[in-house]
Amino acid sequence: MAVRLTMVGVVRSLPDRPTGRRRESVPSIRDVAAAAGVSYQTVSRVLNHSPKVSPATRQLVLDVIGRLDYRPNRAARALGSGRAAAVTVVTADTTLYGYASTLRGIEEAARTRGLAVGVRVVESDRGDDVRHAVDYVSDPSAGSVIVVAFDGAGAGVLRALPAAVPAVAATEAGGLADTPRTMLFLDERQAAAEATRHLLDLGHRTVHHVAIPSETGTSARQAGWRDVLESAGAPVPPVGRAGWDPRSAYQAGQRLAADPAVTAILCGNDDTALAVRRALYESGRDVPGDVSLVGFDDVPGAAYWTPALTTVRMDFVALGRACLAAVAAEVTGEAQPELALAAPRLVVRESTAPPRAR
C-alpha cells in the first residue's frame, strides 16, 4: 500500500509477504510467528521484553521459540534494545551526491543509536553481482539492511532479499512496483514538474531534458518533466540520455548545443548540468542568454558556479536518517515513525532567464 505524506513518500511493507529463511535448517522469526499464529512484530516485542504483549501471548511465543529451537539474530535484538549492533547499507555507488548524502544521513542517525554501519557495494545489476550482495547481507552478522535502490543494481538486491532479512530502501519517487518492503522516497516527480513549469513561465517554447539512468527507464524526474509539457500543450522533445559519467552528459550537451532551437534544458542532476554547461560554452552558447539551464539535487558547489545554477534541492541526508529510523522500527516491530522531511524545492539562481527575442 502506498502512503503519500506531504513531505516524503513511503511504501509500507505488506503484512502477508511470503516467509523466507536465511538458512534451510535455521528457523526465522517469521517461522516462529507463523507457528504461534501472531505477527513477527509480536515475536520481536517478546524478544525485546516489551510490555505491550499480554502474558498469555508472551508464554505462547516463548513455548514456540523453545519448540523450534529458534535463536534470535543477536544483532537485530541489539538494534531493538539500543545496544551496539550493525546496519549494512547496500549501494551501487558511494561517491555520487545523492548516494553519498543518503549514506551520510544513515551513518549520522546510526551513530546516535550506537550502531555500527557497514557498506556493501553491488557492482552492477548482473545476476552474479546481485546474488553476491544478497548472500552477504543475508548472513545474520550483517544485521539489518538499508538498500539505496536508486538504480537497477540496488533494485535487484531489494527484490532478491529473503523475506526474513529486515530491510528498508531509499528509492526513486513511487517506490518499486510489487516489492513488499518499506520504501522511502522524496517527491522528485513534483519537483521536476516545478522546474519545468519555471522554464515555461519564463517564456521558453519547450524544455529539453538530459536524463540520468533510472531503475524504471522513465524516472520520476523524467515523468514530472513530461507531465508539465503535455499539460501545457508544449512540444515534448526526445529525451537526451546520459550515464553517471560526465562525458556522456557532455556528449548529450554537444548535441543540444548544435540545435539553435534549444533554449531551455532540465538536467537529471547537477553533475549532468555541469557537463552540459561545458558543451554549451564550447559551442559559444551563453547561459542563460542563449540557453537556460536547470540542474537537480543542489550539490554544495552549485551556488558558486558561473553563472550560479538554478536547481532542485533534495534533502538526501534527511532521507538517510529516515531510513535508519524505519529499519529500527522494522526490527523491533514498533509502529513506523512519523516522517518530516523537507519537500524538494526549486532554488532559482542565475542560470535561467527569459529567452532572447528572435
C-alpha distance (Angstrom), angle and dihedral (degrees) to the residues before:
residue distance angle dihedral
M1 . . .
A2 3.80 . .
V3 3.78 116.7 .
R4 3.78 114.5 -166.1
L5 3.78 116.9 -160.8
T6 3.77 124.9 -171.5
M7 3.77 94.6 -107.5
V8 3.79 106.5 22.1
G9 3.79 137.9 23.1
V10 3.78 122.9 -128.2
V11 3.79 131.5 -176.3
R12 3.78 107.5 -162.1
S13 3.78 126.6 -141.2
L14 3.79 114.9 -94.1
P15 3.80 112.3 -117.2
D16 3.78 95.0 -140.9
R17 3.78 102.0 50.8
P18 3.80 112.6 140.8
T19 3.77 120.2 -87.6
G20 3.80 116.5 -110.1
R21 3.78 135.4 -178.0
R22 3.75 130.8 -140.2
R23 3.81 90.1 -143.9
E24 3.80 127.8 20.1
S25 3.83 93.1 -124.1
V26 3.79 99.4 36.1
P27 3.83 118.4 85.0
S28 3.78 117.3 -132.8
I29 3.77 131.5 -145.0
R30 3.81 87.9 -100.4
D31 3.80 90.6 55.5
V32 3.79 88.7 54.9
A33 3.80 90.8 47.9
A34 3.82 92.6 49.9
A35 3.80 92.9 48.5
A36 3.80 92.2 47.9
G37 3.80 94.1 43.6
V38 3.82 93.2 -123.8
S39 3.79 135.3 108.4
Y40 3.78 120.6 -87.0
Q41 3.82 86.8 -118.5
T42 3.80 88.5 62.6
V43 3.80 90.6 51.8
S44 3.80 88.9 50.6
R45 3.80 90.5 51.4
V46 3.81 90.4 52.3
L47 3.81 91.2 50.0
N48 3.79 90.5 50.0
H49 3.83 94.0 45.5
S50 3.78 94.3 -116.9
P51 3.81 115.0 179.4
K52 3.81 89.6 -141.6
V53 3.83 92.7 84.6
S54 3.79 121.4 85.2
P55 3.84 117.3 -121.5
A56 3.79 92.2 -114.8
T57 3.80 93.7 51.8
R58 3.79 91.2 44.3
Q59 3.81 91.5 54.3
L60 3.80 91.5 46.3
V61 3.81 91.4 53.2
L62 3.81 92.4 45.8
D63 3.80 90.5 51.1
V64 3.83 90.9 52.5
I65 3.81 91.2 46.5
G66 3.79 89.0 54.5
R67 3.79 94.0 45.2
L68 3.82 93.5 49.7
D69 3.81 92.9 39.6
Y70 3.81 88.0 -129.4
R71 3.78 115.4 -175.3
P72 3.81 112.6 -161.4
N73 3.77 121.7 -129.4
R74 3.79 99.4 -101.2
A75 3.79 92.1 -153.0
A76 3.80 91.1 55.0
R77 3.79 92.0 47.5
A78 3.78 90.3 50.0
L79 3.78 90.5 50.4
G80 3.79 90.0 52.5
S81 3.79 93.3 48.9
G82 3.79 95.7 44.5
R83 3.84 96.2 -112.5
A84 3.81 122.0 132.0
A85 3.81 112.3 -70.6
A86 3.79 141.6 142.2
V87 3.76 135.5 -86.4
T88 3.79 117.7 -175.8
V89 3.79 120.2 -153.1
V90 3.80 116.6 -154.2
T91 3.80 113.5 -156.9
A92 3.78 139.1 154.4
D93 3.82 92.8 -140.6
T94 3.79 138.1 24.4
T95 3.80 99.4 -175.2
L96 3.83 107.6 52.2
Y97 3.78 110.6 97.0
G98 3.81 99.7 -115.4
Y99 3.80 93.6 46.1
A100 3.80 95.5 43.0
S101 3.80 93.2 46.7
T102 3.81 92.5 49.1
L103 3.79 88.9 50.3
R104 3.80 89.7 49.3
G105 3.82 90.6 54.3
I106 3.80 91.5 49.4
E107 3.80 91.9 49.9
E108 3.80 93.6 47.0
A109 3.81 92.3 50.9
A110 3.80 92.6 44.0
R111 3.80 91.6 51.8
T112 3.80 91.3 58.1
R113 3.83 88.6 55.1
G114 3.78 94.8 46.1
L115 3.80 92.5 -112.1
A116 3.78 125.8 146.7
V117 3.81 116.4 -132.8
G118 3.78 123.2 -147.0
V119 3.81 126.3 -173.9
R120 3.79 126.8 -143.2
V121 3.80 114.5 -170.5
V122 3.81 115.0 -150.9
E123 3.78 105.5 -149.0
S124 3.81 98.9 -149.4
D125 3.79 143.7 -28.8
R126 3.83 91.4 -90.0
G127 3.79 114.0 125.1
D128 3.81 96.0 -113.6
D129 3.80 93.8 50.0
V130 3.80 92.6 47.9
R131 3.80 91.8 47.2
H132 3.81 93.0 50.2
A133 3.79 91.0 52.2
V134 3.80 92.2 46.8
D135 3.82 91.9 49.2
Y136 3.79 90.3 50.8
V137 3.79 97.0 52.0
S138 3.81 93.6 39.3
D139 3.79 89.2 70.7
P140 3.82 109.8 98.1
S141 3.81 90.5 -128.4
A142 3.81 88.7 68.6
G143 3.81 89.7 67.2
S144 3.78 118.1 -157.6
V145 3.79 121.8 -9.8
I146 3.79 134.9 -130.5
V147 3.79 114.6 -172.1
V148 3.79 119.9 -157.9
A149 3.79 94.8 -149.2
F150 3.80 101.8 178.4
D151 3.82 90.3 127.6
G152 3.79 143.9 30.3
A153 3.80 94.8 -85.3
G154 3.79 94.7 54.1
A155 3.80 91.8 41.7
G156 3.80 90.2 52.2
V157 3.79 91.3 54.3
L158 3.80 92.5 47.6
R159 3.80 92.3 51.7
A160 3.81 92.9 46.9
L161 3.81 98.8 47.9
P162 3.82 113.5 115.7
A163 3.79 112.0 -109.8
A164 3.82 90.7 -118.8
V165 3.80 92.1 64.9
P166 3.83 109.6 91.4
A167 3.79 105.6 -130.0
V168 3.79 144.7 153.8
A169 3.79 129.4 -174.8
A170 3.76 142.9 -146.4
T171 3.81 107.2 -138.3
E172 3.76 144.2 166.2
A173 3.79 115.0 -76.7
G174 3.79 111.4 -64.5
G175 3.79 96.6 25.0
L176 3.80 125.0 -122.0
A177 3.78 118.2 -48.1
D178 3.81 117.5 -114.8
T179 3.80 93.6 5.7
P180 3.82 110.4 129.7
R181 3.79 98.4 -148.6
T182 3.77 137.2 104.9
M183 3.82 105.3 -95.3
L184 3.79 127.0 -176.0
F185 3.78 125.9 -162.9
L186 3.78 144.5 163.5
D187 3.80 117.7 -118.2
E188 3.78 96.5 -108.8
R189 3.80 91.7 154.9
Q190 3.79 91.4 66.5
A191 3.80 90.5 42.9
A192 3.82 92.0 53.3
A193 3.79 88.6 49.5
E194 3.80 90.1 53.0
A195 3.80 91.7 50.7
T196 3.81 92.4 48.7
R197 3.80 91.7 47.6
H198 3.81 89.7 51.6
L199 3.80 90.7 57.3
L200 3.80 93.7 46.3
D201 3.81 90.5 48.2
L202 3.80 88.9 55.5
G203 3.80 87.4 61.4
H204 3.81 103.7 -98.0
R205 3.79 112.9 149.6
T206 3.80 92.1 -138.1
V207 3.80 141.2 -17.4
H208 3.79 125.8 -119.4
H209 3.79 119.8 -146.3
V210 3.80 131.6 -147.5
A211 3.81 104.4 -164.1
I212 3.78 130.1 -154.7
P213 3.83 120.4 -140.0
S214 3.80 116.3 -73.0
E215 3.78 135.0 -164.1
T216 3.78 89.6 -132.7
G217 3.80 97.9 40.8
T218 3.80 90.1 -123.9
S219 3.80 105.1 59.6
A220 3.78 126.4 -154.3
R221 3.80 88.3 -107.9
Q222 3.78 90.8 55.0
A223 3.80 91.2 45.2
G224 3.81 92.7 52.6
W225 3.79 90.8 49.7
R226 3.80 91.8 50.1
D227 3.83 93.2 45.4
V228 3.79 92.9 59.6
L229 3.80 96.2 43.6
E230 3.78 92.1 50.5
S231 3.80 94.5 45.7
A232 3.82 90.2 48.8
G233 3.80 92.4 48.9
A234 3.81 89.8 -120.7
P235 3.81 122.0 147.4
V236 3.82 113.2 -91.3
P237 3.83 106.8 -139.4
P238 3.80 122.2 -153.4
V239 3.80 111.8 -84.3
G240 3.79 115.0 -104.8
R241 3.79 108.0 -135.8
A242 3.78 124.3 -145.3
G243 3.79 133.2 172.9
W244 3.78 125.8 -136.7
D245 3.80 89.6 -86.4
P246 3.83 120.0 91.2
R247 3.81 93.7 -131.4
S248 3.81 93.9 64.4
A249 3.82 89.4 50.3
Y250 3.79 90.1 47.9
Q251 3.80 90.4 53.1
A252 3.81 90.8 49.2
G253 3.81 87.1 51.0
Q254 3.80 91.5 51.9
R255 3.78 90.6 56.4
L256 3.79 91.8 50.2
A257 3.80 92.9 44.2
A258 3.82 89.8 57.3
D259 3.81 91.1 59.5
P260 3.82 111.9 79.4
A261 3.82 90.3 -162.0
V262 3.81 90.6 68.0
T263 3.81 109.5 98.0
A264 3.82 103.8 150.2
I265 3.82 132.4 37.8
L266 3.81 130.5 -174.4
C267 3.80 111.2 -160.8
G268 3.80 126.3 -154.1
N269 3.79 92.4 -125.4
D270 3.80 140.5 -8.8
D271 3.81 94.5 -95.7
T272 3.79 88.0 57.0
A273 3.82 90.1 48.3
L274 3.80 90.9 52.6
A275 3.82 91.8 53.3
V276 3.82 92.1 45.4
R277 3.81 89.2 48.9
R278 3.80 89.3 56.3
A279 3.80 91.9 51.1
L280 3.82 90.9 50.5
Y281 3.80 91.3 48.5
E282 3.80 92.8 51.6
S283 3.80 89.6 50.1
G284 3.79 91.8 53.7
R285 3.80 93.9 -111.4
D286 3.79 113.8 140.9
V287 3.81 124.0 -136.8
P288 2.98 115.9 -114.2
G289 3.82 96.9 -1.9
D290 3.80 95.5 65.6
V291 3.80 102.0 12.2
S292 3.80 130.7 22.2
L293 3.79 113.3 -143.1
V294 3.82 130.0 -159.3
G295 3.79 126.5 -175.3
F296 3.78 133.9 -168.3
D297 3.85 133.2 -126.3
D298 3.86 100.3 27.0
V299 3.79 99.6 -119.3
P300 3.82 113.0 -155.1
G301 3.81 94.0 -100.9
A302 3.81 97.0 49.0
A303 3.81 92.8 93.8
Y304 3.82 90.8 56.0
W305 3.79 100.7 52.3
T306 3.77 120.3 109.4
P307 2.95 101.4 -90.0
A308 3.81 98.9 21.9
L309 3.80 107.6 -114.3
T310 3.78 123.7 -109.3
T311 3.80 103.5 -141.5
V312 3.80 146.5 149.4
R313 3.80 115.7 -94.5
M314 3.82 113.1 -134.9
D315 3.82 119.5 -172.9
F316 3.80 99.3 -144.8
V317 3.80 92.3 158.8
A318 3.80 90.7 61.5
L319 3.80 89.4 45.9
G320 3.81 89.3 56.1
R321 3.80 91.8 49.5
A322 3.81 89.9 50.6
C323 3.82 90.8 51.0
L324 3.80 91.0 54.8
A325 3.80 91.7 49.7
A326 3.80 90.2 48.2
V327 3.80 95.3 51.0
A328 3.81 90.2 48.3
A329 3.80 88.3 54.8
E330 3.81 90.1 46.4
V331 3.80 90.8 56.6
T332 3.80 98.0 43.3
G333 3.78 94.8 42.0
E334 3.78 91.9 -126.3
A335 3.80 122.6 140.5
Q336 3.78 115.2 -77.9
P337 3.81 109.4 -96.3
E338 3.77 122.8 -107.4
L339 3.78 109.2 -100.6
A340 3.78 125.8 -141.3
L341 3.78 110.2 179.0
A342 3.77 124.7 159.8
A343 3.80 109.9 -105.4
P344 3.82 114.8 -117.1
R345 3.79 109.0 -97.4
L346 3.76 139.5 -174.0
V347 3.81 115.7 -106.0
V348 3.81 108.5 -159.0
R349 3.81 115.0 -150.5
E350 3.80 134.5 148.6
S351 3.82 104.5 -57.5
T352 3.83 96.2 80.3
A353 3.79 129.1 65.6
P354 3.83 140.2 143.9
P355 3.80 113.3 -71.4
R356 3.77 118.1 -98.0
A357 3.77 115.3 -98.5
R358 3.78 110.5 -101.8
